[in-house]
């Protein structure tokens, strides 16, 4: 008791004055030991003849004191100051029993005085937060509470919040405050509050950061008012008129719901046709008048002009001489002049009537079909839904999705699909192929295409069939034994290599390989996670493999250890997705391994199942590869022309599906696909069109740009994101399109696409269209591998045993740039077989066997029998 009180008198001398008792000018204060650094305690008293420290009731050794003497200039009394040091070991000796404390005791001739107690504590800060903030999506103006309970520590940690790595200061923003429990409260969510929020705890020992919580403030879309009804589409007869509205009041942002209902309304209209006037027959000549002339007349009444039709041309009255020029006052030749004038007038009328007929006929032939003329009615806004094919008689209809990123392209040409049949792939022969002869090895189906239904029927009896896609368009299947083989889904970059001896001898397995659409399989993603690859199934599940099969599939990540945490996920039998491998870390199991290359990954797996590659960004410098592709109608009979810009994950399977979709819609490619690096900056993708010749074209886009929300692109779960620019040419004779499309990620660098394209005949990019594939490609046995079986066995038996001077499989891995995977290869019964299997998966069907043979020859452990056989 009395730990915080100072100056208590003990044993005063008889008759001593209290003024001569020591009093403290400096007392020891509470301190914290940080890591292993000793702390210093000091006290100073006057007048004092002796000062000693007492810690936890025991006197500190006299030799541990550092004493300084001086004199108080104001009183002339002696001053004594004493220092001691306390180490971490001293405090830890009594840790847990009571707190470590020290105090000074000062003596003078009048008695003693004790200082206040100073407590010495060991400072620390735990690593793990007791509660961390979590990601949320909230509507604008909704309140947000982000909880944070910092780690345990001494002294207690102070808490501050970061928004996108910048300090949140409630004093500068009235919409924000921090509760005494350290929770961050946003009274009303604003668009500017969309960011990554991080709770930071710190004390004198350390600074800890919680996991970042992504807060997305979204805005649900609202319709604008209807525009005025347009004019009738025809100038004569029955037609259509329309009005439109846009989802811009407000525009949906950050994943907000798009407006429900139609954005265009059409109604029938009738326009009265103009009728040009025509003359009636001439009347009979009148009696001969006093002036030796008679006359006749006609009327513009058969029909009379109406509804804006043109009046009749020519005279209504015709006169001529009626006395054969016997009248002396008649002008000579007057009747001839009248006759000539009448003939000319009749000729002019006939020519005009002929021109009118030709114009009416041309206008009827050149009239716009109502459906074609209104082909842009669905292109006014962004709709983040899957695209449905248009009516068969109207390939121009397409629901649009805006938003792209920062890229520049030059569009030159159009695409028409080539109707080539599925070509056979000839395997080139190197000297390692010689033992099997020089014959061609071609792709073939292990089962005829007609057996596809039978295979699916057999699968349907299994419980796992419910989760497989219906149909066999994206499925490959085959029957395999110990010789192994290969399954491939054409034009997707997806394949499954079953190496020799992976299937036990005497066993025969029916194996399938399927590609799933994202809407078929629910893959939950949390926080900053994103899908980086297609979702692929191989099975049946539960198949016993004695060696790993290799599943190859594309990905769209620009991988770097400091920017990405990439995991291989596998779906369990119960339907939950589990992390089976973290790339770059030591594998926790030998069942799975993954080699990640620039555009593809190769998964070694001894258990078949459903796999996907998922990444989580560690910084805003992380980026995904997107592919930007432009399509336009192959035929354009109307004045409207649509350019569709797709923003796809850069994997072959997505591009294949988009091309197949565009073939159904009658689209053609108008530019070579281009790659865009989309960063995890939480900024949307925008696109606008510029520099069209105003005398030939105009844009029908109401806003200055279109926008795709960041999360729609980053998640990777919406495969066909695109937007459409609806253009209108002012004349059907205009065939050249020249414009510039700007694409940029908000607050990022922009890129432009220069479009120079001939609508009528430009087909320079038709080679990009994928021909239709039929059947289920499968290769069984030796034809599935480039390395002949006997040569393969010889290489394995020669390089598996440890060689002198390292001339074994390790050197082969180094020659093939696979030395980063030595620990995985070494964990298998035959490391050389793993290396050759990976080479087969990476290089089939176009691998260079000569280069592989050269790498084997350079190993140094050269078996004469091996290479004499290889070269014979």
C-alpha positions, 0 to 999 in steps of 0.5 A: 500500500502507498505505492504511489505516495512519496516521502514517508518519514521513518525513524526521525532523530530526536528533536530534528526539524522536518525541513532537514529530512530528505525530500526527493527532487526525482523519483523512479517512474514506471518503465517497460522492458522492450525485448532484452534491453535493460532499463534504468531507474533514477532518484535524486534527494536533498539533503541526503547522506545515503540513497539505496534502491530496494526492489521487491522488498530486497536491498539492491547490492551497493555495487549496482548503484551509480551515485552522483554528488552535487550541491543545491545552489539555492539552499546550499544543501548536498544533493545525491542522485542514484541510478540502477539498471534492471534487466529482463532476467531479474524481472522474469525471476518473479514473473507470475508471482507479483509485479516487479517494483523498486523504490528509493530510500534516502537517509539524512541526519534527521531520518529516512524518506521513501520514494514512490514505487516504480513498476518494471514490466516486460512489454510485448504485443501478441501477433494474432488479433482477437477479432479482425474486420471482414469484407462487406458489400453495402448499399450507398448511404447504409451504415457500416461497422468494422469491428477490431479487437487488437492483440493482447499486449503490455502496454495495451495497444493503440489502434488506428485504421487505414483506408487503402493504406492511408490513415483514417482521421475522424477529426477530418471526416465527420462521417467516420468515428472510432468507438472505445472498443476500437470499431470503425463506424461509417455513419453513411456509406459513400462511393468514396468509402469503397476501399480496403480497410486495415486495423493497425495495433501498435505499442512500444514493442511492435506494430501489427496489421489485421487482414484487409477487409474490402468494403464495396459500396454499390449503387442499384440502377434506376431508370431515366425518364422516357425519351420522346417518341421517334418519328415513324420509321417509314415515310409512307404506310405502316411503320414503327416508332420507338422511345428509350430510357437508360439505366442512369438514374442512377447508373449501377455501380460496383455490382449494384443491381441493373434496372428491371424492365425494358429499356426500349418500347416500340409501337406501330404507326401509320404515315399517310402516303403523299399523292402527286397530282395528275392532269385530267383529259383536255376539254373540247375546243371552244367556238372560234372567238372574235380574235380568230382563236379558240381554247381548251382546258384541263384540271389537276384532279386525276388525282388531285395532289394531297398529303404533300404530293407534288402539283401538276406541271404544265399549262391549264389552258391551251389556245390556237388560231382557228381561221387558218391565219386569215385574220389580218390581226393574228400574229403570223405563226401563232398557232405553230408556237402554241402547238410546239409549246403543248408538245413540249409540256406533254413530254415534260410531264411524261418524263416527270411521271416516269421519274416519280415512278422510279423513285417510288419503286426504289424507295420501296425496295430500299426500305429498312426492315423493322427488326433490322432497323431496331437492332440496337434496342437492347444495346443501351445499358450494361446487363451483367447476365449471360448472353442469350442468342438472338432470334435466328432471323435477326443476328444483330440483336445482342444484350450488352455489357459495358466496361473494359480496361486500359489497352490499345488495339488496331482493328483491321479485318473481319472474321469468317469461320473456315469450314475446315474439318478436324485436321489430323495431327502428325507427330514429327519423327526424331531419332528417338522415334526410330525403333517404332518406325517412321509411320505417322501417329494420328489423333483418333477417338477411343470410341466413335462419336456415336458412342458418346451417348452410351458413355454418358448413359453409363456415367448417369448411373453414378452418384457424381454424375449429377455435378457433371455438365450435360452433353459431350461438347466439352468432354473427352473420354476414353478407355485406358490400361497400364499403357496410359494415354491422353485426353484433350478438349479441343481448342481449350488448352485442357488435357489429362496425361495418364503416364505408363504404369499409372493404371495397375496392370490388369485394370481397365478404366473409363476416364473422362475429362470435362470443362465446367462453365462457371454458372454450373459450379459454385466456387465460393470466393472470399475477400480478394480471391479470384478465379485464375483458371477454368474449372476442370473435372477428371474422373471417375473419382476414387480411381487408384493411380500408382503414379501421378496423372498430369492435368494441364490447363491455362491460367490468366495470372501474372504470377509473382511471390510478392503480389500473389498467394495462389492455391490449387483447390479441389472439390471434396465428395461432400461438395466443399472446396478445399485448398490442397496445395499452396504454390511456392510453399512446401507441399503438405502432401505428396498427392498433389504438385503444380508447375506454374508456367507463363500461361499454363499450369501442370497439376500432378495428382494421384487422385482424380477430381474437380480442380481450379486455380484460385489466387488472392492478391497481396498488393494492388500491384497484382494483375490478371491477364485479360483478352480484349476481342472485338466482333461486329456483324458479318453482314450489315443491310441497315444503317446501324452497325454494332461493335461488341468488345469482350473482356475475357480471362486470357485462357483458351477455353473462354475465347473458344466459347465466345467465338462459338457464341459469335458464330451463332450471332453472325459476328465476325472478328474485326481485330486480332485479340489483345492482352490487357493487364488488369490490376487489383486497384479496385477501379472500374474499367471504362471504354469510349469511342472517338474520332469517327468522321462525322460526315459518315458515322455517328455514335448512338451511345448516350453517355460519354463512356461505358463502364464494367465494375471492378468486381465483375472482372476481378472475380473471374466468375462472369466469363462473357463481360462485354459492351457494345457500341452502336454506330449509325452510318449516314448512307448505305454506301458507306463501307469504310469504318475508321474510329478510335476506342479508348479503354482504361482502368480508372486512375490508370494509363489509357490505351486506344484501339484504332479501327480501320475496317471495310464492312463489305469485304474485310476478312483479314482476321478470319483465321482466328475463328475456331473450326467446329470440332466433332467427337471426343479426342483421346489417344491411347497407348504409345500414340499418346506419347512422343517418346517411344516406350522402349527408349523411355524405359531405357532413359529411366533405368539409366538416370534414376540411379545416382550417378558419378559427378551428378550425371543422373536425373538431377542434371537432366532436370537442370538441362530442362530448366526444371531444377526448382522441382527437385524435391518433388521429383526426389519424393517419387519412386522414379524421378526420371519418369516424372521429368519425362511425363512433364516433358510430354505434357508440356510439348505434345504434339509439337515437342522437339525430340532432338532437343530432348535427346541432346539434353539426355546426351549432355547429362554425362552418364551416357549409356552406349547401348541407349544411344546406339539403340536411339540412333539406329 
